[in-house]
Amino acid sequence: MIIQQIVIDVLTLFVGITLALLAIYYLVKADIHRFFNLKTIELNKENRAQLLPLRLQAHERLIIFIDRINPANLLVRLHQQGIDISTLQAGVLNEVRSEYQHNITQQLYIDSVTWNVVRKLKDDTIGMINNAVQGLPAGANGIELSKAILQHMATIDENPYDLTIELIKKDIQKMF
């Protein structure tokens, strides 16, 4: 009988403590969730504050990259008096690939769609150079290659280099 009374008392005590703990939990549940959400928001603000300069720098570097591979700038920078077509082609292709490799890590900090556009612009630039070389006669020189490329650029309705820079600027505006 005494054992039965002890078991009943222990069960009553257990049920009472369980009910009290559940009541306390439901009373402070909102406060607990709010506390952890505030910690998450604070961490996100800190992360954003640390990432913002890196993301801006990545966008800046890609704008410089696009400007440097723009044929109008690239050909002026690499052209030398009397340069032959194969030397100019090799120099231009090397410069585009080198600039791309130098900036490849910037994809970590920009939108993947924007990165794909930048990569496609690089590939299209290389393709345009190679197509221009194939379209010239065998004895052509560097000046003729430059003219062919620039004439091709003049026929394009919207400059893809300017459009890509505008896309990057829009990405920057999304950050603010």
Summary of the structure (lengths in Angstrom):
residues: 176
radius of gyration: 32.1
end to end distance: 74.7
largest distance: 115.1
contacts: 445
relative contact order: 0.10
helix: 86%
strand: 1%
